[in-house]
């Protein structure tokens, strides 16, 4: 008996656009098209633009 997957979660890694550190993991809905978020980068210790990349 095969179980149906229910609501597969799209997992993304939030990559710093400035130093390319993978600082966060986020699960985003497909409707959410804002894949660039300003987040705190612990490497640079400031807010930078993070891009969501699929894990
Ligand atoms: Zn950074």
mmCIF file of the protein (N, C-alpha, C, O) and its ligand, coordinates in Angstrom:
data_MODEL
# 
_entry.id   MODEL 
# 
loop_
_entity.id 
_entity.type 
_entity.pdbx_number_of_molecules 
1 polymer     1 
2 non-polymer 1 
# 
_entity_poly.entity_id                      1 
_entity_poly.type                           'polypeptide(L)' 
_entity_poly.nstd_linkage                   no 
_entity_poly.nstd_monomer                   no 
_entity_poly.pdbx_seq_one_letter_code       
;(UNK)(UNK)(UNK)(UNK)(UNK)(UNK)(UNK)(UNK)(UNK)(UNK)(UNK)(UNK)(UNK)(UNK)(UNK)(UNK)
(UNK)(UNK)(UNK)(UNK)(UNK)(UNK)(UNK)(UNK)(UNK)(UNK)(UNK)(UNK)(UNK)(UNK)(UNK)(UNK)
(UNK)(UNK)(UNK)(UNK)(UNK)(UNK)(UNK)(UNK)(UNK)(UNK)(UNK)(UNK)(UNK)(UNK)(UNK)(UNK)
(UNK)(UNK)(UNK)(UNK)(UNK)(UNK)(UNK)
;
_entity_poly.pdbx_seq_one_letter_code_can   XXXXXXXXXXXXXXXXXXXXXXXXXXXXXXXXXXXXXXXXXXXXXXXXXXXXXXX 
_entity_poly.pdbx_strand_id                 A 
# 
loop_
_entity_poly_seq.entity_id 
_entity_poly_seq.num 
_entity_poly_seq.mon_id 
_entity_poly_seq.hetero 
1 1  UNK n 
1 2  UNK n 
1 3  UNK n 
1 4  UNK n 
1 5  UNK n 
1 6  UNK n 
1 7  UNK n 
1 8  UNK n 
1 9  UNK n 
1 10 UNK n 
1 11 UNK n 
1 12 UNK n 
1 13 UNK n 
1 14 UNK n 
1 15 UNK n 
1 16 UNK n 
1 17 UNK n 
1 18 UNK n 
1 19 UNK n 
1 20 UNK n 
1 21 UNK n 
1 22 UNK n 
1 23 UNK n 
1 24 UNK n 
1 25 UNK n 
1 26 UNK n 
1 27 UNK n 
1 28 UNK n 
1 29 UNK n 
1 30 UNK n 
1 31 UNK n 
1 32 UNK n 
1 33 UNK n 
1 34 UNK n 
1 35 UNK n 
1 36 UNK n 
1 37 UNK n 
1 38 UNK n 
1 39 UNK n 
1 40 UNK n 
1 41 UNK n 
1 42 UNK n 
1 43 UNK n 
1 44 UNK n 
1 45 UNK n 
1 46 UNK n 
1 47 UNK n 
1 48 UNK n 
1 49 UNK n 
1 50 UNK n 
1 51 UNK n 
1 52 UNK n 
1 53 UNK n 
1 54 UNK n 
1 55 UNK n 
# 
loop_
_struct_asym.id 
_struct_asym.entity_id 
A 1 
B 2 
# 
loop_
_chem_comp.id 
_chem_comp.type 
_chem_comp.mon_nstd_flag 
UNK 'L-peptide linking' . 
ZN  non-polymer         . 
# 
_pdbx_entity_nonpoly.entity_id   2 
_pdbx_entity_nonpoly.name        ? 
_pdbx_entity_nonpoly.comp_id     ZN 
# 
_pdbx_nonpoly_scheme.asym_id         B 
_pdbx_nonpoly_scheme.entity_id       2 
_pdbx_nonpoly_scheme.mon_id          ZN 
_pdbx_nonpoly_scheme.ndb_seq_num     1 
_pdbx_nonpoly_scheme.pdb_seq_num     101 
_pdbx_nonpoly_scheme.auth_seq_num    101 
_pdbx_nonpoly_scheme.pdb_mon_id      ZN 
_pdbx_nonpoly_scheme.auth_mon_id     ZN 
_pdbx_nonpoly_scheme.pdb_strand_id   A 
_pdbx_nonpoly_scheme.pdb_ins_code    . 
# 
loop_
_atom_site.group_PDB 
_atom_site.id 
_atom_site.type_symbol 
_atom_site.label_atom_id 
_atom_site.label_alt_id 
_atom_site.label_comp_id 
_atom_site.label_asym_id 
_atom_site.label_entity_id 
_atom_site.label_seq_id 
_atom_site.pdbx_PDB_ins_code 
_atom_site.Cartn_x 
_atom_site.Cartn_y 
_atom_site.Cartn_z 
_atom_site.occupancy 
_atom_site.B_iso_or_equiv 
_atom_site.pdbx_formal_charge 
_atom_site.auth_seq_id 
_atom_site.auth_comp_id 
_atom_site.auth_asym_id 
_atom_site.auth_atom_id 
_atom_site.pdbx_PDB_model_num 
ATOM   1   N  N  . UNK A 1 1  ? 0.822  -1.201 0.000  1.00 0.00 ? 1   UNK A N  1 
ATOM   2   C  CA . UNK A 1 1  ? 0.000  0.000  0.000  1.00 0.00 ? 1   UNK A CA 1 
ATOM   3   C  C  . UNK A 1 1  ? 0.860  1.257  0.000  1.00 0.00 ? 1   UNK A C  1 
ATOM   4   O  O  . UNK A 1 1  ? 1.613  1.508  0.941  1.00 0.00 ? 1   UNK A O  1 
ATOM   5   N  N  . UNK A 1 2  ? 0.742  2.018  -1.033 1.00 0.00 ? 2   UNK A N  1 
ATOM   6   C  CA . UNK A 1 2  ? 1.528  3.248  -1.127 1.00 0.00 ? 2   UNK A CA 1 
ATOM   7   C  C  . UNK A 1 2  ? 0.775  4.404  -0.502 1.00 0.00 ? 2   UNK A C  1 
ATOM   8   O  O  . UNK A 1 2  ? -0.389 4.674  -0.801 1.00 0.00 ? 2   UNK A O  1 
ATOM   9   N  N  . UNK A 1 3  ? 1.493  5.065  0.374  1.00 0.00 ? 3   UNK A N  1 
ATOM   10  C  CA . UNK A 1 3  ? 0.863  6.227  0.994  1.00 0.00 ? 3   UNK A CA 1 
ATOM   11  C  C  . UNK A 1 3  ? 1.012  7.441  0.096  1.00 0.00 ? 3   UNK A C  1 
ATOM   12  O  O  . UNK A 1 3  ? 2.049  7.652  -0.533 1.00 0.00 ? 3   UNK A O  1 
ATOM   13  N  N  . UNK A 1 4  ? -0.025 8.214  0.053  1.00 0.00 ? 4   UNK A N  1 
ATOM   14  C  CA . UNK A 1 4  ? 0.054  9.459  -0.711 1.00 0.00 ? 4   UNK A CA 1 
ATOM   15  C  C  . UNK A 1 4  ? 0.818  10.510 0.098  1.00 0.00 ? 4   UNK A C  1 
ATOM   16  O  O  . UNK A 1 4  ? 0.602  10.674 1.298  1.00 0.00 ? 4   UNK A O  1 
ATOM   17  N  N  . UNK A 1 5  ? 1.699  11.201 -0.583 1.00 0.00 ? 5   UNK A N  1 
ATOM   18  C  CA . UNK A 1 5  ? 2.376  12.306 0.093  1.00 0.00 ? 5   UNK A CA 1 
ATOM   19  C  C  . UNK A 1 5  ? 1.379  13.439 0.276  1.00 0.00 ? 5   UNK A C  1 
ATOM   20  O  O  . UNK A 1 5  ? 0.699  13.859 -0.660 1.00 0.00 ? 5   UNK A O  1 
ATOM   21  N  N  . UNK A 1 6  ? 1.316  13.914 1.499  1.00 0.00 ? 6   UNK A N  1 
ATOM   22  C  CA . UNK A 1 6  ? 0.419  15.046 1.676  1.00 0.00 ? 6   UNK A CA 1 
ATOM   23  C  C  . UNK A 1 6  ? 1.216  16.346 1.805  1.00 0.00 ? 6   UNK A C  1 
ATOM   24  O  O  . UNK A 1 6  ? 2.132  16.471 2.618  1.00 0.00 ? 6   UNK A O  1 
ATOM   25  N  N  . UNK A 1 7  ? 0.838  17.271 0.996  1.00 0.00 ? 7   UNK A N  1 
ATOM   26  C  CA . UNK A 1 7  ? 1.421  18.616 0.990  1.00 0.00 ? 7   UNK A CA 1 
ATOM   27  C  C  . UNK A 1 7  ? 2.950  18.609 1.100  1.00 0.00 ? 7   UNK A C  1 
ATOM   28  O  O  . UNK A 1 7  ? 3.494  18.987 2.137  1.00 0.00 ? 7   UNK A O  1 
ATOM   29  N  N  . UNK A 1 8  ? 3.630  18.192 0.064  1.00 0.00 ? 8   UNK A N  1 
ATOM   30  C  CA . UNK A 1 8  ? 5.091  18.226 0.113  1.00 0.00 ? 8   UNK A CA 1 
ATOM   31  C  C  . UNK A 1 8  ? 5.593  19.643 0.338  1.00 0.00 ? 8   UNK A C  1 
ATOM   32  O  O  . UNK A 1 8  ? 5.155  20.591 -0.314 1.00 0.00 ? 8   UNK A O  1 
ATOM   33  N  N  . UNK A 1 9  ? 6.497  19.758 1.253  1.00 0.00 ? 9   UNK A N  1 
ATOM   34  C  CA . UNK A 1 9  ? 7.000  21.079 1.624  1.00 0.00 ? 9   UNK A CA 1 
ATOM   35  C  C  . UNK A 1 9  ? 8.203  21.415 0.761  1.00 0.00 ? 9   UNK A C  1 
ATOM   36  O  O  . UNK A 1 9  ? 9.139  20.627 0.628  1.00 0.00 ? 9   UNK A O  1 
ATOM   37  N  N  . UNK A 1 10 ? 8.154  22.587 0.189  1.00 0.00 ? 10  UNK A N  1 
ATOM   38  C  CA . UNK A 1 10 ? 9.289  23.060 -0.587 1.00 0.00 ? 10  UNK A CA 1 
ATOM   39  C  C  . UNK A 1 10 ? 10.285 23.716 0.358  1.00 0.00 ? 10  UNK A C  1 
ATOM   40  O  O  . UNK A 1 10 ? 10.003 24.747 0.969  1.00 0.00 ? 10  UNK A O  1 
ATOM   41  N  N  . UNK A 1 11 ? 11.440 23.104 0.461  1.00 0.00 ? 11  UNK A N  1 
ATOM   42  C  CA . UNK A 1 11 ? 12.438 23.627 1.389  1.00 0.00 ? 11  UNK A CA 1 
ATOM   43  C  C  . UNK A 1 11 ? 13.476 24.413 0.607  1.00 0.00 ? 11  UNK A C  1 
ATOM   44  O  O  . UNK A 1 11 ? 14.011 23.947 -0.399 1.00 0.00 ? 11  UNK A O  1 
ATOM   45  N  N  . UNK A 1 12 ? 13.742 25.603 1.090  1.00 0.00 ? 12  UNK A N  1 
ATOM   46  C  CA . UNK A 1 12 ? 14.726 26.460 0.441  1.00 0.00 ? 12  UNK A CA 1 
ATOM   47  C  C  . UNK A 1 12 ? 15.799 26.837 1.443  1.00 0.00 ? 12  UNK A C  1 
ATOM   48  O  O  . UNK A 1 12 ? 15.562 26.886 2.650  1.00 0.00 ? 12  UNK A O  1 
ATOM   49  N  N  . UNK A 1 13 ? 16.964 27.097 0.923  1.00 0.00 ? 13  UNK A N  1 
ATOM   50  C  CA . UNK A 1 13 ? 18.007 27.663 1.749  1.00 0.00 ? 13  UNK A CA 1 
ATOM   51  C  C  . UNK A 1 13 ? 18.130 29.131 1.410  1.00 0.00 ? 13  UNK A C  1 
ATOM   52  O  O  . UNK A 1 13 ? 18.154 29.523 0.243  1.00 0.00 ? 13  UNK A O  1 
ATOM   53  N  N  . UNK A 1 14 ? 18.206 29.924 2.442  1.00 0.00 ? 14  UNK A N  1 
ATOM   54  C  CA . UNK A 1 14 ? 18.360 31.352 2.233  1.00 0.00 ? 14  UNK A CA 1 
ATOM   55  C  C  . UNK A 1 14 ? 19.852 31.675 2.186  1.00 0.00 ? 14  UNK A C  1 
ATOM   56  O  O  . UNK A 1 14 ? 20.563 31.580 3.186  1.00 0.00 ? 14  UNK A O  1 
ATOM   57  N  N  . UNK A 1 15 ? 20.300 32.062 0.988  1.00 0.00 ? 15  UNK A N  1 
ATOM   58  C  CA . UNK A 1 15 ? 21.718 32.301 0.769  1.00 0.00 ? 15  UNK A CA 1 
ATOM   59  C  C  . UNK A 1 15 ? 21.973 33.803 0.742  1.00 0.00 ? 15  UNK A C  1 
ATOM   60  O  O  . UNK A 1 15 ? 21.285 34.552 0.048  1.00 0.00 ? 15  UNK A O  1 
ATOM   61  N  N  . UNK A 1 16 ? 22.950 34.219 1.491  1.00 0.00 ? 16  UNK A N  1 
ATOM   62  C  CA . UNK A 1 16 ? 23.303 35.629 1.525  1.00 0.00 ? 16  UNK A CA 1 
ATOM   63  C  C  . UNK A 1 16 ? 23.813 36.064 0.157  1.00 0.00 ? 16  UNK A C  1 
ATOM   64  O  O  . UNK A 1 16 ? 24.701 35.433 -0.416 1.00 0.00 ? 16  UNK A O  1 
ATOM   65  N  N  . UNK A 1 17 ? 23.252 37.131 -0.351 1.00 0.00 ? 17  UNK A N  1 
ATOM   66  C  CA . UNK A 1 17 ? 23.636 37.593 -1.674 1.00 0.00 ? 17  UNK A CA 1 
ATOM   67  C  C  . UNK A 1 17 ? 24.999 38.255 -1.689 1.00 0.00 ? 17  UNK A C  1 
ATOM   68  O  O  . UNK A 1 17 ? 25.562 38.497 -2.757 1.00 0.00 ? 17  UNK A O  1 
ATOM   69  N  N  . UNK A 1 18 ? 25.524 38.544 -0.532 1.00 0.00 ? 18  UNK A N  1 
ATOM   70  C  CA . UNK A 1 18 ? 26.778 39.263 -0.448 1.00 0.00 ? 18  UNK A CA 1 
ATOM   71  C  C  . UNK A 1 18 ? 27.963 38.333 -0.152 1.00 0.00 ? 18  UNK A C  1 
ATOM   72  O  O  . UNK A 1 18 ? 29.004 38.441 -0.801 1.00 0.00 ? 18  UNK A O  1 
ATOM   73  N  N  . UNK A 1 19 ? 27.818 37.423 0.818  1.00 0.00 ? 19  UNK A N  1 
ATOM   74  C  CA . UNK A 1 19 ? 28.927 36.524 1.153  1.00 0.00 ? 19  UNK A CA 1 
ATOM   75  C  C  . UNK A 1 19 ? 28.596 35.065 0.866  1.00 0.00 ? 19  UNK A C  1 
ATOM   76  O  O  . UNK A 1 19 ? 29.431 34.189 1.088  1.00 0.00 ? 19  UNK A O  1 
ATOM   77  N  N  . UNK A 1 20 ? 27.397 34.793 0.378  1.00 0.00 ? 20  UNK A N  1 
ATOM   78  C  CA . UNK A 1 20 ? 26.966 33.469 -0.055 1.00 0.00 ? 20  UNK A CA 1 
ATOM   79  C  C  . UNK A 1 20 ? 26.947 32.441 1.074  1.00 0.00 ? 20  UNK A C  1 
ATOM   80  O  O  . UNK A 1 20 ? 27.065 31.240 0.831  1.00 0.00 ? 20  UNK A O  1 
ATOM   81  N  N  . UNK A 1 21 ? 26.800 32.911 2.283  1.00 0.00 ? 21  UNK A N  1 
ATOM   82  C  CA . UNK A 1 21 ? 26.609 31.981 3.388  1.00 0.00 ? 21  UNK A CA 1 
ATOM   83  C  C  . UNK A 1 21 ? 25.177 31.479 3.381  1.00 0.00 ? 21  UNK A C  1 
ATOM   84  O  O  . UNK A 1 21 ? 24.235 32.219 3.097  1.00 0.00 ? 21  UNK A O  1 
ATOM   85  N  N  . UNK A 1 22 ? 25.041 30.205 3.700  1.00 0.00 ? 22  UNK A N  1 
ATOM   86  C  CA . UNK A 1 22 ? 23.685 29.664 3.824  1.00 0.00 ? 22  UNK A CA 1 
ATOM   87  C  C  . UNK A 1 22 ? 23.248 29.826 5.271  1.00 0.00 ? 22  UNK A C  1 
ATOM   88  O  O  . UNK A 1 22 ? 23.600 29.029 6.141  1.00 0.00 ? 22  UNK A O  1 
ATOM   89  N  N  . UNK A 1 23 ? 22.490 30.852 5.499  1.00 0.00 ? 23  UNK A N  1 
ATOM   90  C  CA . UNK A 1 23 ? 22.208 31.225 6.879  1.00 0.00 ? 23  UNK A CA 1 
ATOM   91  C  C  . UNK A 1 23 ? 20.893 30.667 7.391  1.00 0.00 ? 23  UNK A C  1 
ATOM   92  O  O  . UNK A 1 23 ? 20.742 30.430 8.589  1.00 0.00 ? 23  UNK A O  1 
ATOM   93  N  N  . UNK A 1 24 ? 19.963 30.460 6.515  1.00 0.00 ? 24  UNK A N  1 
ATOM   94  C  CA . UNK A 1 24 ? 18.636 30.060 6.983  1.00 0.00 ? 24  UNK A CA 1 
ATOM   95  C  C  . UNK A 1 24 ? 18.084 28.979 6.078  1.00 0.00 ? 24  UNK A C  1 
ATOM   96  O  O  . UNK A 1 24 ? 18.459 28.846 4.913  1.00 0.00 ? 24  UNK A O  1 
ATOM   97  N  N  . UNK A 1 25 ? 17.171 28.208 6.666  1.00 0.00 ? 25  UNK A N  1 
ATOM   98  C  CA . UNK A 1 25 ? 16.391 27.258 5.885  1.00 0.00 ? 25  UNK A CA 1 
ATOM   99  C  C  . UNK A 1 25 ? 14.941 27.665 6.027  1.00 0.00 ? 25  UNK A C  1 
ATOM   100 O  O  . UNK A 1 25 ? 14.448 27.895 7.132  1.00 0.00 ? 25  UNK A O  1 
ATOM   101 N  N  . UNK A 1 26 ? 14.273 27.751 4.906  1.00 0.00 ? 26  UNK A N  1 
ATOM   102 C  CA . UNK A 1 26 ? 12.892 28.196 4.936  1.00 0.00 ? 26  UNK A CA 1 
ATOM   103 C  C  . UNK A 1 26 ? 12.051 27.289 4.068  1.00 0.00 ? 26  UNK A C  1 
ATOM   104 O  O  . UNK A 1 26 ? 12.507 26.773 3.048  1.00 0.00 ? 26  UNK A O  1 
ATOM   105 N  N  . UNK A 1 27 ? 10.827 27.107 4.487  1.00 0.00 ? 27  UNK A N  1 
ATOM   106 C  CA . UNK A 1 27 ? 9.892  26.394 3.628  1.00 0.00 ? 27  UNK A CA 1 
ATOM   107 C  C  . UNK A 1 27 ? 8.899  27.417 3.104  1.00 0.00 ? 27  UNK A C  1 
ATOM   108 O  O  . UNK A 1 27 ? 8.192  28.077 3.865  1.00 0.00 ? 27  UNK A O  1 
ATOM   109 N  N  . UNK A 1 28 ? 8.866  27.528 1.801  1.00 0.00 ? 28  UNK A N  1 
ATOM   110 C  CA . UNK A 1 28 ? 8.027  28.546 1.187  1.00 0.00 ? 28  UNK A CA 1 
ATOM   111 C  C  . UNK A 1 28 ? 6.917  27.904 0.389  1.00 0.00 ? 28  UNK A C  1 
ATOM   112 O  O  . UNK A 1 28 ? 7.092  26.841 -0.207 1.00 0.00 ? 28  UNK A O  1 
ATOM   113 N  N  . UNK A 1 29 ? 5.794  28.551 0.386  1.00 0.00 ? 29  UNK A N  1 
ATOM   114 C  CA . UNK A 1 29 ? 4.718  28.096 -0.489 1.00 0.00 ? 29  UNK A CA 1 
ATOM   115 C  C  . UNK A 1 29 ? 5.017  28.522 -1.915 1.00 0.00 ? 29  UNK A C  1 
ATOM   116 O  O  . UNK A 1 29 ? 5.697  29.516 -2.171 1.00 0.00 ? 29  UNK A O  1 
ATOM   117 N  N  . UNK A 1 30 ? 4.496  27.750 -2.806 1.00 0.00 ? 30  UNK A N  1 
ATOM   118 C  CA . UNK A 1 30 ? 4.792  28.041 -4.217 1.00 0.00 ? 30  UNK A CA 1 
ATOM   119 C  C  . UNK A 1 30 ? 4.237  29.379 -4.656 1.00 0.00 ? 30  UNK A C  1 
ATOM   120 O  O  . UNK A 1 30 ? 4.769  30.025 -5.559 1.00 0.00 ? 30  UNK A O  1 
ATOM   121 N  N  . UNK A 1 31 ? 3.164  29.784 -4.007 1.00 0.00 ? 31  UNK A N  1 
ATOM   122 C  CA . UNK A 1 31 ? 2.573  31.070 -4.402 1.00 0.00 ? 31  UNK A CA 1 
ATOM   123 C  C  . UNK A 1 31 ? 3.464  32.225 -3.977 1.00 0.00 ? 31  UNK A C  1 
ATOM   124 O  O  . UNK A 1 31 ? 3.413  33.317 -4.544 1.00 0.00 ? 31  UNK A O  1 
ATOM   125 N  N  . UNK A 1 32 ? 4.265  31.965 -2.984 1.00 0.00 ? 32  UNK A N  1 
ATOM   126 C  CA . UNK A 1 32 ? 5.130  33.023 -2.467 1.00 0.00 ? 32  UNK A CA 1 
ATOM   127 C  C  . UNK A 1 32 ? 6.273  33.254 -3.444 1.00 0.00 ? 32  UNK A C  1 
ATOM   128 O  O  . UNK A 1 32 ? 7.194  32.443 -3.548 1.00 0.00 ? 32  UNK A O  1 
ATOM   129 N  N  . UNK A 1 33 ? 6.202  34.358 -4.146 1.00 0.00 ? 33  UNK A N  1 
ATOM   130 C  CA . UNK A 1 33 ? 7.201  34.613 -5.179 1.00 0.00 ? 33  UNK A CA 1 
ATOM   131 C  C  . UNK A 1 33 ? 8.294  35.567 -4.711 1.00 0.00 ? 33  UNK A C  1 
ATOM   132 O  O  . UNK A 1 33 ? 9.208  35.898 -5.467 1.00 0.00 ? 33  UNK A O  1 
ATOM   133 N  N  . UNK A 1 34 ? 8.193  35.995 -3.486 1.00 0.00 ? 34  UNK A N  1 
ATOM   134 C  CA . UNK A 1 34 ? 9.238  36.872 -2.977 1.00 0.00 ? 34  UNK A CA 1 
ATOM   135 C  C  . UNK A 1 34 ? 10.388 36.014 -2.469 1.00 0.00 ? 34  UNK A C  1 
ATOM   136 O  O  . UNK A 1 34 ? 10.441 35.652 -1.294 1.00 0.00 ? 34  UNK A O  1 
ATOM   137 N  N  . UNK A 1 35 ? 11.295 35.699 -3.364 1.00 0.00 ? 35  UNK A N  1 
ATOM   138 C  CA . UNK A 1 35 ? 12.403 34.819 -3.025 1.00 0.00 ? 35  UNK A CA 1 
ATOM   139 C  C  . UNK A 1 35 ? 13.636 35.600 -2.603 1.00 0.00 ? 35  UNK A C  1 
ATOM   140 O  O  . UNK A 1 35 ? 14.706 35.026 -2.401 1.00 0.00 ? 35  UNK A O  1 
ATOM   141 N  N  . UNK A 1 36 ? 13.483 36.887 -2.474 1.00 0.00 ? 36  UNK A N  1 
ATOM   142 C  CA . UNK A 1 36 ? 14.575 37.694 -1.959 1.00 0.00 ? 36  UNK A CA 1 
ATOM   143 C  C  . UNK A 1 36 ? 14.101 38.406 -0.708 1.00 0.00 ? 36  UNK A C  1 
ATOM   144 O  O  . UNK A 1 36 ? 13.149 39.186 -0.746 1.00 0.00 ? 36  UNK A O  1 
ATOM   145 N  N  . UNK A 1 37 ? 14.761 38.135 0.383  1.00 0.00 ? 37  UNK A N  1 
ATOM   146 C  CA . UNK A 1 37 ? 14.345 38.699 1.659  1.00 0.00 ? 37  UNK A CA 1 
ATOM   147 C  C  . UNK A 1 37 ? 15.554 39.320 2.340  1.00 0.00 ? 37  UNK A C  1 
ATOM   148 O  O  . UNK A 1 37 ? 16.656 38.773 2.304  1.00 0.00 ? 37  UNK A O  1 
ATOM   149 N  N  . UNK A 1 38 ? 15.332 40.455 2.952  1.00 0.00 ? 38  UNK A N  1 
ATOM   150 C  CA . UNK A 1 38 ? 16.396 41.061 3.744  1.00 0.00 ? 38  UNK A CA 1 
ATOM   151 C  C  . UNK A 1 38 ? 16.447 40.376 5.094  1.00 0.00 ? 38  UNK A C  1 
ATOM   152 O  O  . UNK A 1 38 ? 15.498 40.430 5.877  1.00 0.00 ? 38  UNK A O  1 
ATOM   153 N  N  . UNK A 1 39 ? 17.585 39.723 5.353  1.00 0.00 ? 39  UNK A N  1 
ATOM   154 C  CA . UNK A 1 39 ? 17.732 39.001 6.611  1.00 0.00 ? 39  UNK A CA 1 
ATOM   155 C  C  . UNK A 1 39 ? 19.076 39.324 7.222  1.00 0.00 ? 39  UNK A C  1 
ATOM   156 O  O  . UNK A 1 39 ? 19.978 39.856 6.575  1.00 0.00 ? 39  UNK A O  1 
ATOM   157 N  N  . UNK A 1 40 ? 19.175 38.979 8.502  1.00 0.00 ? 40  UNK A N  1 
ATOM   158 C  CA . UNK A 1 40 ? 20.424 39.239 9.208  1.00 0.00 ? 40  UNK A CA 1 
ATOM   159 C  C  . UNK A 1 40 ? 21.444 38.165 8.861  1.00 0.00 ? 40  UNK A C  1 
ATOM   160 O  O  . UNK A 1 40 ? 21.171 36.972 8.990  1.00 0.00 ? 40  UNK A O  1 
ATOM   161 N  N  . UNK A 1 41 ? 22.609 38.592 8.424  1.00 0.00 ? 41  UNK A N  1 
ATOM   162 C  CA . UNK A 1 41 ? 23.678 37.659 8.090  1.00 0.00 ? 41  UNK A CA 1 
ATOM   163 C  C  . UNK A 1 41 ? 24.650 37.595 9.262  1.00 0.00 ? 41  UNK A C  1 
ATOM   164 O  O  . UNK A 1 41 ? 25.325 38.583 9.552  1.00 0.00 ? 41  UNK A O  1 
ATOM   165 N  N  . UNK A 1 42 ? 24.735 36.450 9.943  1.00 0.00 ? 42  UNK A N  1 
ATOM   166 C  CA . UNK A 1 42 ? 25.633 36.354 11.100 1.00 0.00 ? 42  UNK A CA 1 
ATOM   167 C  C  . UNK A 1 42 ? 27.103 36.443 10.716 1.00 0.00 ? 42  UNK A C  1 
ATOM   168 O  O  . UNK A 1 42 ? 27.943 36.812 11.535 1.00 0.00 ? 42  UNK A O  1 
ATOM   169 N  N  . UNK A 1 43 ? 27.408 36.107 9.480  1.00 0.00 ? 43  UNK A N  1 
ATOM   170 C  CA . UNK A 1 43 ? 28.802 36.183 9.051  1.00 0.00 ? 43  UNK A CA 1 
ATOM   171 C  C  . UNK A 1 43 ? 29.268 37.628 8.957  1.00 0.00 ? 43  UNK A C  1 
ATOM   172 O  O  . UNK A 1 43 ? 30.371 37.970 9.384  1.00 0.00 ? 43  UNK A O  1 
ATOM   173 N  N  . UNK A 1 44 ? 28.416 38.461 8.396  1.00 0.00 ? 44  UNK A N  1 
ATOM   174 C  CA . UNK A 1 44 ? 28.786 39.871 8.221  1.00 0.00 ? 44  UNK A CA 1 
ATOM   175 C  C  . UNK A 1 44 ? 28.243 40.752 9.345  1.00 0.00 ? 44  UNK A C  1 
ATOM   176 O  O  . UNK A 1 44 ? 28.608 41.920 9.479  1.00 0.00 ? 44  UNK A O  1 
ATOM   177 N  N  . UNK A 1 45 ? 27.380 40.169 10.131 1.00 0.00 ? 45  UNK A N  1 
ATOM   178 C  CA . UNK A 1 45 ? 26.736 40.851 11.254 1.00 0.00 ? 45  UNK A CA 1 
ATOM   179 C  C  . UNK A 1 45 ? 25.996 42.104 10.800 1.00 0.00 ? 45  UNK A C  1 
ATOM   180 O  O  . UNK A 1 45 ? 26.080 43.163 11.422 1.00 0.00 ? 45  UNK A O  1 
ATOM   181 N  N  . UNK A 1 46 ? 25.285 41.953 9.716  1.00 0.00 ? 46  UNK A N  1 
ATOM   182 C  CA . UNK A 1 46 ? 24.411 43.024 9.256  1.00 0.00 ? 46  UNK A CA 1 
ATOM   183 C  C  . UNK A 1 46 ? 23.317 42.430 8.383  1.00 0.00 ? 46  UNK A C  1 
ATOM   184 O  O  . UNK A 1 46 ? 23.368 41.259 8.009  1.00 0.00 ? 46  UNK A O  1 
ATOM   185 N  N  . UNK A 1 47 ? 22.334 43.250 8.068  1.00 0.00 ? 47  UNK A N  1 
ATOM   186 C  CA . UNK A 1 47 ? 21.244 42.783 7.222  1.00 0.00 ? 47  UNK A CA 1 
ATOM   187 C  C  . UNK A 1 47 ? 21.666 42.847 5.762  1.00 0.00 ? 47  UNK A C  1 
ATOM   188 O  O  . UNK A 1 47 ? 22.154 43.868 5.278  1.00 0.00 ? 47  UNK A O  1 
ATOM   189 N  N  . UNK A 1 48 ? 21.468 41.742 5.083  1.00 0.00 ? 48  UNK A N  1 
ATOM   190 C  CA . UNK A 1 48 ? 21.755 41.702 3.655  1.00 0.00 ? 48  UNK A CA 1 
ATOM   191 C  C  . UNK A 1 48 ? 20.578 41.050 2.942  1.00 0.00 ? 48  UNK A C  1 
ATOM   192 O  O  . UNK A 1 48 ? 19.670 40.507 3.572  1.00 0.00 ? 48  UNK A O  1 
ATOM   193 N  N  . UNK A 1 49 ? 20.613 41.116 1.633  1.00 0.00 ? 49  UNK A N  1 
ATOM   194 C  CA . UNK A 1 49 ? 19.562 40.486 0.836  1.00 0.00 ? 49  UNK A CA 1 
ATOM   195 C  C  . UNK A 1 49 ? 19.876 39.007 0.693  1.00 0.00 ? 49  UNK A C  1 
ATOM   196 O  O  . UNK A 1 49 ? 20.941 38.629 0.203  1.00 0.00 ? 49  UNK A O  1 
ATOM   197 N  N  . UNK A 1 50 ? 18.939 38.176 1.125  1.00 0.00 ? 50  UNK A N  1 
ATOM   198 C  CA . UNK A 1 50 ? 19.112 36.731 1.015  1.00 0.00 ? 50  UNK A CA 1 
ATOM   199 C  C  . UNK A 1 50 ? 18.218 36.203 -0.092 1.00 0.00 ? 50  UNK A C  1 
ATOM   200 O  O  . UNK A 1 50 ? 17.057 36.593 -0.219 1.00 0.00 ? 50  UNK A O  1 
ATOM   201 N  N  . UNK A 1 51 ? 18.779 35.313 -0.884 1.00 0.00 ? 51  UNK A N  1 
ATOM   202 C  CA . UNK A 1 51 ? 18.008 34.693 -1.954 1.00 0.00 ? 51  UNK A CA 1 
ATOM   203 C  C  . UNK A 1 51 ? 17.672 33.261 -1.574 1.00 0.00 ? 51  UNK A C  1 
ATOM   204 O  O  . UNK A 1 51 ? 18.479 32.543 -0.984 1.00 0.00 ? 51  UNK A O  1 
ATOM   205 N  N  . UNK A 1 52 ? 16.468 32.872 -1.928 1.00 0.00 ? 52  UNK A N  1 
ATOM   206 C  CA . UNK A 1 52 ? 16.049 31.503 -1.645 1.00 0.00 ? 52  UNK A CA 1 
ATOM   207 C  C  . UNK A 1 52 ? 16.527 30.583 -2.751 1.00 0.00 ? 52  UNK A C  1 
ATOM   208 O  O  . UNK A 1 52 ? 16.229 30.793 -3.927 1.00 0.00 ? 52  UNK A O  1 
ATOM   209 N  N  . UNK A 1 53 ? 17.272 29.563 -2.358 1.00 0.00 ? 53  UNK A N  1 
ATOM   210 C  CA . UNK A 1 53 ? 17.689 28.541 -3.310 1.00 0.00 ? 53  UNK A CA 1 
ATOM   211 C  C  . UNK A 1 53 ? 17.133 27.208 -2.860 1.00 0.00 ? 53  UNK A C  1 
ATOM   212 O  O  . UNK A 1 53 ? 17.080 26.907 -1.667 1.00 0.00 ? 53  UNK A O  1 
ATOM   213 N  N  . UNK A 1 54 ? 16.729 26.432 -3.811 1.00 0.00 ? 54  UNK A N  1 
ATOM   214 C  CA . UNK A 1 54 ? 16.138 25.158 -3.458 1.00 0.00 ? 54  UNK A CA 1 
ATOM   215 C  C  . UNK A 1 54 ? 17.200 24.228 -2.867 1.00 0.00 ? 54  UNK A C  1 
ATOM   216 O  O  . UNK A 1 54 ? 18.294 24.084 -3.414 1.00 0.00 ? 54  UNK A O  1 
ATOM   217 N  N  . UNK A 1 55 ? 16.859 23.609 -1.752 1.00 0.00 ? 55  UNK A N  1 
ATOM   218 C  CA . UNK A 1 55 ? 17.821 22.756 -1.061 1.00 0.00 ? 55  UNK A CA 1 
ATOM   219 C  C  . UNK A 1 55 ? 17.985 21.435 -1.811 1.00 0.00 ? 55  UNK A C  1 
ATOM   220 O  O  . UNK A 1 55 ? 18.757 20.576 -1.385 1.00 0.00 ? 55  UNK A O  1 
HETATM 221 ZN ZN . ZN  B 2 .  ? 26.512 37.587 4.294  1.00 0.00 ? 101 ZN  A ZN 1 
# 
